[in-house]
Protein backbone atom coordinates (compact mmCIF):
# COMPACT_ATOMS: atom_id res chain seq x y z
CA UNK A 1 0.00 0.00 0.00
CA UNK A 2 2.80 2.43 0.92
CA UNK A 3 4.64 1.77 -2.36
CA UNK A 4 1.48 2.42 -4.43
CA UNK A 5 0.91 5.72 -2.58
CA UNK A 6 4.48 6.83 -3.24
CA UNK A 7 4.15 5.91 -6.94
CA UNK A 8 0.93 7.92 -7.25
CA UNK A 9 2.42 10.94 -5.46
CA UNK A 10 5.55 10.82 -7.63
CA UNK A 11 3.39 10.67 -10.77
CA UNK A 12 1.38 13.68 -9.61
CA UNK A 13 4.62 15.57 -8.90
CA UNK A 14 5.84 14.74 -12.42
CA UNK A 15 2.58 16.04 -13.95
CA UNK A 16 2.75 19.22 -11.85
CA UNK A 17 6.40 19.73 -12.87
CA UNK A 18 5.46 19.37 -16.56
CA UNK A 19 2.53 21.80 -16.22
CA UNK A 20 4.74 24.33 -14.42
CA UNK A 21 7.29 24.14 -17.25
CA UNK A 22 4.51 24.70 -19.84
CA UNK A 23 3.17 27.67 -17.82
CA UNK A 24 6.66 29.20 -17.60
CA UNK A 25 7.06 28.88 -21.39
CA UNK A 26 3.63 30.45 -21.93
CA UNK A 27 4.48 33.38 -19.63
CA UNK A 28 7.77 33.94 -21.50
CA UNK A 29 5.88 33.92 -24.84
CA UNK A 30 3.35 36.46 -23.50
CA UNK A 31 6.16 38.76 -22.30
CA UNK A 32 7.87 38.52 -25.71
CA UNK A 33 4.56 39.36 -27.44
CA UNK A 34 4.06 42.43 -25.20
CA UNK A 35 7.62 43.64 -25.90
CA UNK A 36 7.11 43.15 -29.66
CA UNK A 37 3.76 45.00 -29.53
CA UNK A 38 5.32 47.99 -27.70
CA UNK A 39 8.15 48.22 -30.22
PyMOL Python script that loads the backbone (N, CA, C, O; Angstrom):
from pymol import cmd

cmd.read_pdbstr("""\
ATOM      1  N   UNK A   1       0.839  -1.214   0.000  1.00  0.00           N
ATOM      2  CA  UNK A   1       0.000   0.000   0.000  1.00  0.00           C
ATOM      3  C   UNK A   1       0.875   1.267   0.000  1.00  0.00           C
ATOM      4  O   UNK A   1       0.599   2.227  -0.719  1.00  0.00           O
ATOM      5  N   UNK A   2       1.920   1.246   0.811  1.00  0.00           N
ATOM      6  CA  UNK A   2       2.796   2.426   0.920  1.00  0.00           C
ATOM      7  C   UNK A   2       3.475   2.695  -0.423  1.00  0.00           C
ATOM      8  O   UNK A   2       3.571   3.842  -0.860  1.00  0.00           O
ATOM      9  N   UNK A   3       3.945   1.625  -1.074  1.00  0.00           N
ATOM     10  CA  UNK A   3       4.637   1.770  -2.363  1.00  0.00           C
ATOM     11  C   UNK A   3       3.709   2.384  -3.413  1.00  0.00           C
ATOM     12  O   UNK A   3       4.117   3.264  -4.171  1.00  0.00           O
ATOM     13  N   UNK A   4       2.461   1.916  -3.452  1.00  0.00           N
ATOM     14  CA  UNK A   4       1.482   2.419  -4.428  1.00  0.00           C
ATOM     15  C   UNK A   4       1.246   3.922  -4.188  1.00  0.00           C
ATOM     16  O   UNK A   4       1.167   4.704  -5.135  1.00  0.00           O
ATOM     17  N   UNK A   5       1.137   4.307  -2.916  1.00  0.00           N
ATOM     18  CA  UNK A   5       0.912   5.719  -2.577  1.00  0.00           C
ATOM     19  C   UNK A   5       2.077   6.574  -3.048  1.00  0.00           C
ATOM     20  O   UNK A   5       1.884   7.653  -3.609  1.00  0.00           O
ATOM     21  N   UNK A   6       3.290   6.080  -2.816  1.00  0.00           N
ATOM     22  CA  UNK A   6       4.482   6.830  -3.242  1.00  0.00           C
ATOM     23  C   UNK A   6       4.530   6.957  -4.758  1.00  0.00           C
ATOM     24  O   UNK A   6       4.893   8.010  -5.281  1.00  0.00           O
ATOM     25  N   UNK A   7       4.164   5.884  -5.473  1.00  0.00           N
ATOM     26  CA  UNK A   7       4.146   5.914  -6.941  1.00  0.00           C
ATOM     27  C   UNK A   7       3.145   6.945  -7.441  1.00  0.00           C
ATOM     28  O   UNK A   7       3.439   7.708  -8.361  1.00  0.00           O
ATOM     29  N   UNK A   8       1.971   6.965  -6.839  1.00  0.00           N
ATOM     30  CA  UNK A   8       0.933   7.923  -7.251  1.00  0.00           C
ATOM     31  C   UNK A   8       1.380   9.356  -6.990  1.00  0.00           C
ATOM     32  O   UNK A   8       1.201  10.233  -7.836  1.00  0.00           O
ATOM     33  N   UNK A   9       1.963   9.590  -5.812  1.00  0.00           N
ATOM     34  CA  UNK A   9       2.416  10.941  -5.457  1.00  0.00           C
ATOM     35  C   UNK A   9       3.534  11.392  -6.400  1.00  0.00           C
ATOM     36  O   UNK A   9       3.568  12.548  -6.822  1.00  0.00           O
ATOM     37  N   UNK A  10       4.449  10.472  -6.727  1.00  0.00           N
ATOM     38  CA  UNK A  10       5.554  10.818  -7.629  1.00  0.00           C
ATOM     39  C   UNK A  10       5.012  11.146  -9.020  1.00  0.00           C
ATOM     40  O   UNK A  10       5.502  12.064  -9.677  1.00  0.00           O
ATOM     41  N   UNK A  11       4.009  10.403  -9.466  1.00  0.00           N
ATOM     42  CA  UNK A  11       3.389  10.671 -10.775  1.00  0.00           C
ATOM     43  C   UNK A  11       2.738  12.045 -10.780  1.00  0.00           C
ATOM     44  O   UNK A  11       2.884  12.802 -11.739  1.00  0.00           O
ATOM     45  N   UNK A  12       2.028  12.364  -9.722  1.00  0.00           N
ATOM     46  CA  UNK A  12       1.384  13.684  -9.608  1.00  0.00           C
ATOM     47  C   UNK A  12       2.434  14.788  -9.641  1.00  0.00           C
ATOM     48  O   UNK A  12       2.250  15.806 -10.307  1.00  0.00           O
ATOM     49  N   UNK A  13       3.536  14.584  -8.923  1.00  0.00           N
ATOM     50  CA  UNK A  13       4.621  15.570  -8.901  1.00  0.00           C
ATOM     51  C   UNK A  13       5.188  15.766 -10.299  1.00  0.00           C
ATOM     52  O   UNK A  13       5.492  16.889 -10.699  1.00  0.00           O
ATOM     53  N   UNK A  14       5.331  14.662 -11.049  1.00  0.00           N
ATOM     54  CA  UNK A  14       5.842  14.740 -12.421  1.00  0.00           C
ATOM     55  C   UNK A  14       4.889  15.553 -13.296  1.00  0.00           C
ATOM     56  O   UNK A  14       5.326  16.400 -14.075  1.00  0.00           O
ATOM     57  N   UNK A  15       3.573  15.292 -13.164  1.00  0.00           N
ATOM     58  CA  UNK A  15       2.582  16.038 -13.953  1.00  0.00           C
ATOM     59  C   UNK A  15       2.627  17.528 -13.598  1.00  0.00           C
ATOM     60  O   UNK A  15       2.600  18.385 -14.481  1.00  0.00           O
ATOM     61  N   UNK A  16       2.695  17.823 -12.303  1.00  0.00           N
ATOM     62  CA  UNK A  16       2.751  19.217 -11.850  1.00  0.00           C
ATOM     63  C   UNK A  16       3.999  19.892 -12.410  1.00  0.00           C
ATOM     64  O   UNK A  16       3.941  21.034 -12.867  1.00  0.00           O
ATOM     65  N   UNK A  17       5.139  19.176 -12.374  1.00  0.00           N
ATOM     66  CA  UNK A  17       6.402  19.727 -12.869  1.00  0.00           C
ATOM     67  C   UNK A  17       6.295  20.051 -14.353  1.00  0.00           C
ATOM     68  O   UNK A  17       6.786  21.084 -14.809  1.00  0.00           O
ATOM     69  N   UNK A  18       5.640  19.146 -15.116  1.00  0.00           N
ATOM     70  CA  UNK A  18       5.457  19.368 -16.561  1.00  0.00           C
ATOM     71  C   UNK A  18       4.559  20.579 -16.806  1.00  0.00           C
ATOM     72  O   UNK A  18       4.857  21.414 -17.660  1.00  0.00           O
ATOM     73  N   UNK A  19       3.453  20.673 -16.050  1.00  0.00           N
ATOM     74  CA  UNK A  19       2.525  21.798 -16.223  1.00  0.00           C
ATOM     75  C   UNK A  19       3.199  23.122 -15.868  1.00  0.00           C
ATOM     76  O   UNK A  19       2.972  24.134 -16.532  1.00  0.00           O
ATOM     77  N   UNK A  20       4.025  23.115 -14.825  1.00  0.00           N
ATOM     78  CA  UNK A  20       4.740  24.332 -14.415  1.00  0.00           C
ATOM     79  C   UNK A  20       5.674  24.774 -15.538  1.00  0.00           C
ATOM     80  O   UNK A  20       5.757  25.961 -15.852  1.00  0.00           O
ATOM     81  N   UNK A  21       6.376  23.813 -16.144  1.00  0.00           N
ATOM     82  CA  UNK A  21       7.286  24.139 -17.248  1.00  0.00           C
ATOM     83  C   UNK A  21       6.513  24.757 -18.410  1.00  0.00           C
ATOM     84  O   UNK A  21       6.967  25.735 -19.004  1.00  0.00           O
ATOM     85  N   UNK A  22       5.344  24.193 -18.742  1.00  0.00           N
ATOM     86  CA  UNK A  22       4.513  24.700 -19.844  1.00  0.00           C
ATOM     87  C   UNK A  22       4.043  26.123 -19.510  1.00  0.00           C
ATOM     88  O   UNK A  22       4.051  27.000 -20.374  1.00  0.00           O
ATOM     89  N   UNK A  23       3.631  26.346 -18.250  1.00  0.00           N
ATOM     90  CA  UNK A  23       3.174  27.672 -17.821  1.00  0.00           C
ATOM     91  C   UNK A  23       4.295  28.692 -17.932  1.00  0.00           C
ATOM     92  O   UNK A  23       4.076  29.817 -18.381  1.00  0.00           O
ATOM     93  N   UNK A  24       5.508  28.296 -17.519  1.00  0.00           N
ATOM     94  CA  UNK A  24       6.660  29.198 -17.600  1.00  0.00           C
ATOM     95  C   UNK A  24       6.930  29.583 -19.050  1.00  0.00           C
ATOM     96  O   UNK A  24       7.208  30.747 -19.338  1.00  0.00           O
ATOM     97  N   UNK A  25       6.851  28.616 -19.968  1.00  0.00           N
ATOM     98  CA  UNK A  25       7.063  28.881 -21.395  1.00  0.00           C
ATOM     99  C   UNK A  25       5.987  29.819 -21.923  1.00  0.00           C
ATOM    100  O   UNK A  25       6.276  30.720 -22.710  1.00  0.00           O
ATOM    101  N   UNK A  26       4.744  29.608 -21.492  1.00  0.00           N
ATOM    102  CA  UNK A  26       3.627  30.446 -21.926  1.00  0.00           C
ATOM    103  C   UNK A  26       3.814  31.883 -21.443  1.00  0.00           C
ATOM    104  O   UNK A  26       3.566  32.828 -22.190  1.00  0.00           O
ATOM    105  N   UNK A  27       4.251  32.046 -20.198  1.00  0.00           N
ATOM    106  CA  UNK A  27       4.479  33.384 -19.630  1.00  0.00           C
ATOM    107  C   UNK A  27       5.583  34.097 -20.412  1.00  0.00           C
ATOM    108  O   UNK A  27       5.469  35.284 -20.718  1.00  0.00           O
ATOM    109  N   UNK A  28       6.652  33.365 -20.733  1.00  0.00           N
ATOM    110  CA  UNK A  28       7.766  33.942 -21.505  1.00  0.00           C
ATOM    111  C   UNK A  28       7.263  34.394 -22.877  1.00  0.00           C
ATOM    112  O   UNK A  28       7.630  35.471 -23.348  1.00  0.00           O
ATOM    113  N   UNK A  29       6.429  33.581 -23.516  1.00  0.00           N
ATOM    114  CA  UNK A  29       5.878  33.919 -24.837  1.00  0.00           C
ATOM    115  C   UNK A  29       5.016  35.175 -24.748  1.00  0.00           C
ATOM    116  O   UNK A  29       5.082  36.034 -25.627  1.00  0.00           O
ATOM    117  N   UNK A  30       4.212  35.289 -23.697  1.00  0.00           N
ATOM    118  CA  UNK A  30       3.348  36.465 -23.500  1.00  0.00           C
ATOM    119  C   UNK A  30       4.207  37.719 -23.331  1.00  0.00           C
ATOM    120  O   UNK A  30       3.918  38.760 -23.921  1.00  0.00           O
ATOM    121  N   UNK A  31       5.261  37.612 -22.524  1.00  0.00           N
ATOM    122  CA  UNK A  31       6.164  38.757 -22.295  1.00  0.00           C
ATOM    123  C   UNK A  31       6.810  39.184 -23.612  1.00  0.00           C
ATOM    124  O   UNK A  31       6.903  40.378 -23.897  1.00  0.00           O
ATOM    125  N   UNK A  32       7.254  38.220 -24.411  1.00  0.00           N
ATOM    126  CA  UNK A  32       7.872  38.518 -25.713  1.00  0.00           C
ATOM    127  C   UNK A  32       6.856  39.227 -26.615  1.00  0.00           C
ATOM    128  O   UNK A  32       7.200  40.191 -27.300  1.00  0.00           O
ATOM    129  N   UNK A  33       5.618  38.755 -26.616  1.00  0.00           N
ATOM    130  CA  UNK A  33       4.560  39.360 -27.440  1.00  0.00           C
ATOM    131  C   UNK A  33       4.313  40.811 -27.020  1.00  0.00           C
ATOM    132  O   UNK A  33       4.149  41.684 -27.871  1.00  0.00           O
ATOM    133  N   UNK A  34       4.287  41.068 -25.712  1.00  0.00           N
ATOM    134  CA  UNK A  34       4.062  42.429 -25.195  1.00  0.00           C
ATOM    135  C   UNK A  34       5.214  43.343 -25.624  1.00  0.00           C
ATOM    136  O   UNK A  34       4.989  44.476 -26.051  1.00  0.00           O
ATOM    137  N   UNK A  35       6.445  42.842 -25.509  1.00  0.00           N
ATOM    138  CA  UNK A  35       7.624  43.637 -25.899  1.00  0.00           C
ATOM    139  C   UNK A  35       7.563  43.948 -27.395  1.00  0.00           C
ATOM    140  O   UNK A  35       7.843  45.074 -27.807  1.00  0.00           O
ATOM    141  N   UNK A  36       7.201  42.962 -28.201  1.00  0.00           N
ATOM    142  CA  UNK A  36       7.109  43.146 -29.655  1.00  0.00           C
ATOM    143  C   UNK A  36       6.011  44.151 -29.993  1.00  0.00           C
ATOM    144  O   UNK A  36       6.183  44.974 -30.892  1.00  0.00           O
ATOM    145  N   UNK A  37       4.888  44.092 -29.285  1.00  0.00           N
ATOM    146  CA  UNK A  37       3.762  44.996 -29.534  1.00  0.00           C
ATOM    147  C   UNK A  37       4.140  46.443 -29.194  1.00  0.00           C
ATOM    148  O   UNK A  37       3.759  47.368 -29.912  1.00  0.00           O
ATOM    149  N   UNK A  38       4.883  46.640 -28.106  1.00  0.00           N
ATOM    150  CA  UNK A  38       5.315  47.985 -27.695  1.00  0.00           C
ATOM    151  C   UNK A  38       6.281  48.573 -28.722  1.00  0.00           C
ATOM    152  O   UNK A  38       6.203  49.758 -29.046  1.00  0.00           O
ATOM    153  N   UNK A  39       7.173  47.759 -29.223  1.00  0.00           N
ATOM    154  CA  UNK A  39       8.153  48.216 -30.225  1.00  0.00           C
ATOM    155  C   UNK A  39       7.448  48.385 -31.568  1.00  0.00           C
ATOM    156  O   UNK A  39       8.081  48.762 -32.555  1.00  0.00           O
TER     157      UNK A  39
END
""", "prot")
cmd.dss("prot")
cmd.show_as("cartoon", "prot")
cmd.util.cbc("prot")
cmd.orient("prot")
